[in-house]
Amino acid sequence: MSRLSLLARSLEARTVAVLLMAILAVHGGALLLYRQSAVAAADDAFARQVANQLTLASEAVLRRPPTERDAEAKALSSSHFELAWSSTSPLRQNEADDPGLWSLRSRMMSLEPSLGSGLALAMGGDEAIHQEDLGGALTLVDGSFLTFRSAHAPSMARLGPWAYLATAMAILVGIAAVVLMHRIAGPLRDLTRATGEIGHGTVVLVREAGPDETREIARALNAMQDRIHRLVTERTQALAAVSHDLRTPIARLRLRLDGLPDGGETRAMGSDLDDMQAMVDSTLAYLRGDADPEPRQVVNVATILMSIADAFSDAGRDVAYVGPGRALATVRQVALRRALDNLVDNAVRYGTRARLSLVVEADELALIVEDDGPGIPSDQIAQAFEPFTRLEASRNRNTGGTGLGLTIARRIVEAERGGITLSNRQDGGLRVQVSLPLKGR
């Protein structure tokens, strides 16, 4: 999943989107209302101006004889308001069929009732100053017409300084909302990051920051970690003490067994003591896994695999390594070797040979251990990682083991922020893949 899709699913991104949409909706509505009010105010002012000019002009023209009326009308004209007198109406019938013009006409009639019902309006025309100019004709009392044309059409109000100021304020509010949500979501991101690191052997101190709710969650999480850590520590110490104390009677029994005559029963008891010693050692290794003080360092993982293959080969096992000679990663070297030793030991325990390989990928190392044994039934693969689980029914020391090899290996690998998977090979045998994050080269 891409980082962009993860960001789109985050609480911060969704909250910011809702806030920005709300700000945009409120600002857009405010601008629309402002526009409508500004247009209405502009229309009222325009209607009042035209009505007043027509009233004054009609009175002045009627005081003149017909031969002088057109000259009088032109004398009353201005660069934005042209007047003329005519004995016939210059408007065509279809120029008055506009609902907007009828609304303007009604407004002018309400402002100046003296205009009567003889007012006709039209937009544009062949003699218009601009195509959107308002033209019209007023029927005078003697049946003649006073025509006019205005260079300022109604409903053309522009956004004023207030609109630009409101837009700037909306942008600032949007930026403030984004910054505020980022600061509020910061502690949540830290909390999510910390919870992802919990359970890998060490107590992760969660930073108590942000709103009260986030602080309370962090405080409760820290207290919970402390209680769990103390409980696990006490349990581990008790079990480790018991396992450690078992070494003493095992050693005494072995000494006494050495003094007995050699025979079948003696060898069987010695084998049982070896089993007990192996279980004690495995249990101690399992219990001290969480508290391993070994520091992490940059090591050559390829060298570890090669040395394990050489050690098993020297012991008479068919183990070989195939892969690069150099692959660096920041890990606990002794712990990682213990995990890989367990995996290879399982491979040669259940099969006749083991093949180790290493693949360097973009951001991780893939360590692969393959054998030619019987494999594991698909429905038992998850069970194989459970502590003290031995899938081999004989529970024989040479085949059954102690049931902790895979458990210890998985715990070590997960402590390195890696992963381990089991799968059956198509040509028989088990394939174990360990993935480690690539920290360096």
C-alpha positions in Angstrom: 0.0 0.0 0.0 1.4 3.4 -1.0 2.3 6.1 1.5 -0.3 8.4 -0.2 -3.1 5.9 0.4 -2.1 5.4 4.0 -2.1 9.2 4.5 -5.6 9.4 3.0 -6.8 6.9 5.5 -5.3 8.6 8.6 -7.4 10.5 11.1 -5.3 13.6 10.6 -5.9 13.7 6.8 -9.6 13.0 7.1 -10.1 15.7 9.8 -8.1 18.2 7.8 -10.2 17.4 4.7 -13.4 17.9 6.7 -12.2 21.2 8.2 -11.0 22.5 4.8 -14.3 21.5 3.1 -16.3 23.2 5.9 -14.2 26.4 5.6 -14.6 26.3 1.8 -18.3 25.8 2.1 -18.7 28.6 4.6 -16.5 31.0 2.7 -18.2 30.2 -0.6 -21.6 30.7 1.0 -20.5 34.0 2.4 -19.1 35.2 -0.9 -22.4 34.2 -2.6 -24.5 36.1 -0.1 -22.2 39.1 -0.4 -22.4 38.9 -4.1 -26.2 38.7 -4.0 -26.4 41.6 -1.6 -24.0 43.7 -3.6 -25.8 43.0 -6.8 -29.1 43.9 -5.1 -27.7 47.1 -3.8 -26.1 47.9 -7.1 -29.4 47.3 -8.9 -31.3 49.5 -6.5 -28.8 52.3 -6.9 -28.8 51.9 -10.6 -32.6 51.8 -10.8 -32.9 54.9 -8.5 -30.4 56.8 -10.6 -32.0 56.1 -14.0 -35.5 56.8 -12.6 -34.4 60.1 -11.2 -32.7 61.1 -14.4 -35.8 60.1 -16.5 -38.1 62.0 -14.2 -36.0 65.2 -14.4 -35.4 64.8 -18.2 -39.1 64.2 -19.0 -40.1 67.4 -17.1 -37.5 69.4 -18.9 -38.3 68.0 -22.3 -42.1 68.6 -21.9 -41.4 72.3 -21.2 -40.0 72.6 -24.7 -41.8 72.8 -28.0 -41.6 69.6 -30.1 -39.0 71.1 -32.4 -36.6 71.7 -29.5 -37.2 68.6 -27.5 -34.6 66.4 -29.1 -31.9 69.1 -28.7 -33.0 69.5 -25.1 -32.7 65.8 -24.5 -29.3 65.6 -26.0 -28.2 68.6 -23.9 -29.2 66.7 -20.8 -27.2 63.6 -21.9 -23.8 62.6 -20.4 -21.0 60.3 -21.4 -22.7 57.4 -19.4 -26.4 58.4 -20.0 -27.6 59.2 -23.5 -31.1 60.9 -24.0 -33.1 61.5 -27.2 -36.6 62.5 -28.1 -38.7 60.7 -30.7 -42.3 60.8 -31.9 -42.2 57.0 -32.3 -40.9 54.2 -30.1 -37.5 52.9 -31.1 -37.9 49.6 -29.3 -38.9 46.4 -31.1 -41.5 44.3 -29.4 -39.2 41.4 -28.6 -36.7 43.6 -26.8 -39.0 44.0 -23.8 -39.5 40.2 -23.3 -36.9 39.8 -20.5 -37.9 38.9 -16.9 -34.8 40.6 -15.5 -35.8 43.8 -17.3 -39.3 43.6 -16.1 -38.0 43.3 -12.5 -35.8 46.3 -13.0 -38.8 48.2 -14.5 -41.0 47.3 -11.5 -38.2 48.6 -9.2 -37.9 51.9 -11.1 -41.7 52.3 -11.1 -41.8 51.8 -7.3 -39.1 54.3 -6.8 -40.6 56.9 -9.1 -44.4 56.4 -9.5 -44.5 59.5 -11.6 -43.0 57.6 -14.5 -46.4 55.9 -15.0 -46.8 52.8 -17.0 -45.3 54.0 -20.2 -41.7 52.8 -19.4 -40.2 50.1 -21.7 -36.6 48.7 -21.3 -34.3 46.7 -23.5 -30.7 45.4 -23.3 -28.1 46.1 -26.0 -29.0 47.3 -29.5 -27.3 48.6 -32.6 -26.6 51.9 -31.1 -25.4 50.6 -27.7 -22.2 51.8 -26.2 -21.6 48.3 -25.0 -23.6 45.2 -25.8 -24.8 44.9 -22.2 -26.0 48.6 -22.0 -29.5 49.3 -20.8 -31.8 51.1 -23.3 -35.4 52.2 -23.0 -38.2 54.5 -23.9 -40.5 56.5 -21.7 -43.9 57.4 -23.1 -44.6 61.1 -22.4 -48.1 62.5 -21.7 -48.4 63.8 -25.3 -47.7 60.4 -26.8 -44.1 61.1 -27.8 -41.2 59.2 -26.5 -38.1 60.0 -24.4 -35.4 57.4 -25.2 -32.3 56.7 -23.2 -29.3 54.5 -23.1 -27.1 53.9 -20.0 -23.5 52.7 -20.2 -23.8 51.0 -16.8 -25.9 47.9 -17.0 -27.5 46.5 -13.8 -26.4 43.3 -12.0 -22.8 43.9 -12.8 -21.5 44.3 -9.2 -17.9 43.3 -8.7 -16.3 41.8 -5.6 -15.0 44.5 -3.3 -12.1 44.7 -0.9 -14.2 42.9 1.8 -14.4 39.8 -0.4 -10.7 39.7 -0.9 -10.1 40.3 2.8 -12.5 37.5 3.7 -10.7 35.1 1.2 -7.4 35.9 2.8 -8.8 35.3 6.2 -10.3 31.9 5.0 -6.9 30.9 3.7 -5.2 31.8 7.0 -7.9 29.9 8.9 -7.3 26.9 6.7 -3.6 27.0 7.3 -4.1 27.3 11.0 -6.5 24.3 11.0 -3.9 22.2 9.1 -1.1 23.2 11.5 -3.3 22.7 14.6 -4.4 19.2 13.4 -0.8 18.3 12.7 0.2 19.2 16.2 -2.8 17.4 17.7 -2.1 14.3 15.6 1.6 14.3 16.5 1.2 12.6 19.9 -1.2 10.1 18.3 1.5 9.2 15.7 4.0 8.8 18.5 1.6 6.6 20.4 1.0 4.4 17.3 4.8 4.2 16.7 5.4 3.3 20.4 2.7 0.6 20.5 4.3 -1.0 17.4 7.6 -1.4 19.3 6.0 -2.8 22.5 6.4 -6.5 22.9 9.9 -6.8 21.5 11.7 -7.4 24.8 12.2 -3.9 26.2 9.9 -1.3 27.8 9.1 1.5 25.4 8.5 4.8 27.2 5.5 6.5 25.5 5.8 10.3 25.5 3.0 11.9 27.5 2.2 14.9 25.3 -0.7 16.4 23.4 -4.3 16.8 24.6 -5.5 15.4 28.0 -7.0 12.3 26.4 -3.7 11.4 24.6 -1.7 12.0 27.8 -4.0 9.7 29.7 -3.6 7.0 27.1 0.1 7.3 27.1 0.2 7.3 31.0 -2.0 4.2 31.1 0.1 2.4 28.5 3.3 3.1 30.4 1.8 1.8 33.6 0.5 -1.3 31.8 3.9 -2.0 30.3 5.5 -1.6 33.8 3.1 -4.1 35.3 3.5 -6.6 32.4 7.3 -6.3 32.5 7.4 -6.9 36.3 5.1 -9.9 35.9 7.2 -11.4 33.1 10.4 -10.7 34.9 9.3 -12.4 38.1 8.0 -15.4 36.1 11.2 -15.7 34.1 13.4 -15.4 37.1 11.4 -18.1 38.9 11.5 -20.5 35.9 15.2 -19.8 35.2 16.0 -20.5 38.8 14.2 -23.8 38.7 15.9 -24.8 35.4 19.3 -23.7 36.7 18.9 -25.6 39.9 18.1 -28.8 38.0 21.6 -28.8 36.6 23.1 -29.7 40.0 21.1 -33.0 40.5 21.7 -33.9 36.8 25.4 -33.5 37.3 25.3 -35.6 40.4 23.3 -38.3 38.7 25.8 -38.3 35.8 28.7 -38.7 38.2 27.0 -41.6 39.9 26.1 -43.2 36.6 29.8 -43.1 35.6 30.6 -45.3 38.6 28.2 -48.1 37.5 29.2 -50.9 35.2 28.7 -50.2 31.5 25.5 -51.8 30.1 22.3 -51.3 28.3 20.5 -49.8 31.3 23.4 -47.5 32.0 23.5 -46.2 28.5 19.7 -45.6 28.6 19.9 -43.7 31.8 22.7 -41.6 30.3 20.6 -40.8 27.3 17.8 -39.7 29.6 20.2 -37.4 31.5 21.3 -36.0 28.1 17.6 -35.3 27.3 17.1 -33.6 30.6 20.3 -31.5 30.1 19.2 -30.5 26.6 15.7 -29.4 27.9 17.3 -27.4 30.7 19.7 -25.6 28.4 16.9 -24.9 25.8 14.6 -23.6 28.6 17.2 -21.3 29.9 18.0 -20.0 26.4 14.3 -19.4 25.9 13.7 -17.7 29.2 16.7 -15.3 28.9 15.7 -14.3 25.3 13.8 -11.2 26.4 16.5 -10.0 28.7 19.5 -10.5 26.4 21.9 -7.6 27.1 23.9 -8.1 23.9 24.2 -4.8 22.0 23.4 -4.5 18.3 26.2 -3.9 15.9 26.9 -3.9 12.2 27.9 -7.5 11.2 28.4 -9.4 8.0 25.4 -11.8 8.0 26.9 -13.8 5.1 29.9 -14.6 7.3 27.6 -16.0 10.0 25.9 -18.3 7.5 29.2 -19.5 6.1 30.6 -20.2 9.5 27.5 -22.2 10.5 27.7 -24.2 7.3 31.4 -24.9 8.0 30.7 -26.0 11.6 28.0 -28.4 10.6 30.1 -29.7 7.7 33.0 -30.3 10.1 30.6 -32.4 12.3 29.9 -34.6 9.3 26.6 -33.0 8.2 25.8 -32.2 4.6 25.4 -28.4 4.9 26.4 -25.9 2.3 26.0 -22.1 1.8 25.2 -20.4 -1.5 25.1 -16.6 -1.7 27.1 -13.4 -1.6 30.2 -13.0 0.6 29.1 -9.7 2.1 25.7 -8.5 3.4 25.8 -6.0 6.3 23.0 -5.6 8.9 22.7 -4.1 12.4 21.8 -7.1 14.6 22.8 -8.9 17.8 25.4 -11.3 16.3 25.4 -14.0 19.0 21.6 -14.1 19.2 21.2 -14.3 15.4 23.7 -17.1 15.2 21.8 -19.0 17.9 18.6 -18.6 15.9 20.2 -19.8 12.7 21.9 -22.7 14.5 18.5 -23.9 15.7 17.1 -23.7 12.1 20.0 -25.6 10.6 19.9 -28.1 13.4 16.3 -28.8 12.7 17.0 -29.1 9.0 19.7 -31.8 9.5 17.7 -33.4 12.3 14.8 -34.2 10.0 16.6 -34.4 6.7 19.9 -35.6 5.3 21.1 -32.2 4.1 20.6 -28.5 4.4 21.2 -25.7 2.0 21.7 -22.1 3.2 21.3 -19.1 0.9 21.2 -15.3 1.2 19.4 -12.8 -1.0 20.0 -9.1 -0.7 16.7 -7.2 -1.5 15.9 -3.5 -1.6 15.3 -3.0 2.1 15.9 -6.4 3.7 17.9 -9.5 3.8 16.3 -12.9 3.1 18.1 -15.8 4.8 16.8 -19.2 3.6 17.3 -22.6 5.1 16.1 -25.6 3.0 16.2 -29.3 3.8 15.1 -32.5 2.2 13.1 -33.8 5.1 9.4 -34.7 5.4 8.3 -31.1 5.9 5.4 -30.0 8.1 1.7 -30.5 7.4 0.1 -27.2 6.3 -2.4 -27.2 9.1 0.5 -27.5 11.7 2.8 -24.8 10.5 1.5 -22.2 12.9 1.6 -24.7 15.7 5.3 -25.4 15.0 6.3 -22.1 16.6 4.5 -22.8 19.9 6.8 -23.3 22.9 7.5 -27.0 23.8 5.6 -28.2 20.8 7.2 -31.3 19.1 5.5 -32.3 15.9 7.5 -35.5 15.7 5.5 -38.0 17.8 8.4 -40.1 19.0 9.8 -37.4 21.3 13.2 -39.0 20.7 16.1 -36.8 21.5 17.6 -37.3 18.0 14.4 -36.4 16.2 11.8 -34.9 18.5 14.1 -32.2 20.1 12.8 -30.1 23.0 10.2 -28.1 21.1 11.9 -24.8 21.6 14.2 -24.4 18.6 11.7 -22.7 16.3 10.3 -20.7 19.2 13.7 -19.3 20.2 14.5 -18.6 16.6 11.3 -16.6 16.0 11.7 -14.6 19.2 15.2 -13.6 18.3 14.2 -12.7 14.7 11.2 -10.7 15.9 13.5 -8.8 18.4 15.5 -7.7 15.3 12.3 -6.3 13.7 12.3 -9.2 11.3 10.1 -12.1 10.4 10.3 -15.8 9.9 8.1 -18.0 7.7 7.8 -21.8 7.1 6.7 -23.4 3.8 6.9 -26.8 2.2 9.1 -27.2 -0.9 7.5 -28.6 -4.0 10.2 -31.3 -4.4 10.0 -32.2 -0.7 11.4 -30.8 2.5 10.9 -27.6 4.5 11.9 -24.1 3.5 12.5 -21.5 6.3 12.9 -17.9 5.4 14.2 -15.2 7.8 13.7 -11.6 6.8 15.9 -9.0 8.4 15.7 -5.2 7.8 18.7 -4.0 5.9 20.5 -1.4 8.0 23.7 -0.9 6.1 26.0 -2.2 3.3 
